């Protein structure tokens, strides 16, 4: 029987997603902007990587 070990990154991603959703929804000015904020919260790591790459000039 093969055992699987998890690194715990799923929990960090989940907390980040919840935090991003709360931020985007709380700053939304309309319902549809809130929906867009929720969708952004699902892909927040992509925004993070893009910002870091832009900062370091890649």
Secondary structure, DSSP 4 states (H G I P E B T S, - for coil): -------SHHHHHHHHHHHHHHHHHHT-SSHHHHHHHHHHHHTHHHHHHHHHHHHHT-
